[in-house]
Amino acid sequence: MKCPFCGSLDTQVIDSRVNEAGDAIRRRRRCTQCDKRFTTWETAELRPPQIVKTNGTREDFSETKLREGFRRALHKRPVSTELVDAAVDRIRQRLLTLGEREIPAREVGELVMNELKKLDKVAYIRFASVYRSFQDVEDFRDVIRDIDQ
């Protein structure tokens, strides 16, 4: 660790402590050159994978866009915000646990459809109709048959 005072790379850890939440470590350090002390924090960095769109472009995972998709599908449906939050959290956790740097947008869409299927059948059909680009009534019938099974 580089000393913030003199820039020396020779520092020693004097004390290490885990914070109350258990998700970070506080380290007291001393520079062997200038003898000044400073504190550093160590935390785990969890980054969701980049989303690879069907046209090949990549973009950062956006929880806001995910929530917007749920909001549109669930418009005027009796589903609480808490249930939507839990579904979004499950999807985010699933993406983090995959450990991939990139994931196709199609896979994210499938995760959304699985969550919507559990939350609200009408919202599931709404989302599926846009996501799978339904062309006629037969496409709707197929999805409804799938739900009934």
Residue pairs with C-beta under 8 A, 6 or more apart in sequence:
1 9
1 11
1 29
1 40
2 8
2 9
2 11
3 9
3 10
3 11
3 31
3 33
3 34
3 36
3 38
4 38
5 31
5 34
5 36
5 38
6 31
6 33
6 34
6 36
8 31
8 32
8 33
8 34
10 31
10 32
10 33
11 29
11 30
11 31
11 32
12 29
12 30
12 32
13 27
13 28
13 29
14 28
14 29
14 30
14 37
15 27
15 28
16 25
16 26
16 27
16 28
17 25
17 26
18 24
18 25
18 26
19 25
19 26
23 43
23 44
24 41
24 42
24 43
25 41
25 42
25 43
26 39
26 40
26 41
27 39
27 40
27 41
27 42
28 37
28 38
28 39
29 37
29 38
29 39
29 40
30 36
30 37
31 37
31 38
46 96
48 60
48 61
48 92
48 95
48 96
49 61
49 95
49 98
49 100
49 101
49 102
49 103
50 58
50 59
50 60
50 61
50 101
50 102
50 103
51 58
51 59
51 60
51 61
51 102
51 103
51 104
51 105
51 108
52 58
52 102
52 103
52 104
52 105
53 59
53 105
54 104
54 105
54 106
58 102
61 92
61 95
61 108
63 88
63 92
66 88
66 91
66 92
66 108
66 112
67 84
67 88
69 112
69 127
70 84
70 87
70 88
70 112
70 115
70 116
70 123
71 84
72 126
72 127
73 116
73 120
73 123
73 124
73 126
73 127
74 84
74 116
74 119
74 120
74 123
75 126
77 120
77 122
77 123
78 120
79 119
79 120
79 123
83 119
84 119
87 115
87 116
87 118
87 119
90 115
91 108
91 111
91 112
91 115
94 111
95 103
95 108
95 111
109 131
112 127
112 131
113 124
113 127
113 128
113 131
116 123
116 124
116 127
117 124
117 147
121 147
124 143
124 147
125 140
125 143
125 144
125 147
128 134
128 143
129 139
129 140
129 143
132 139
132 143
134 140
134 143
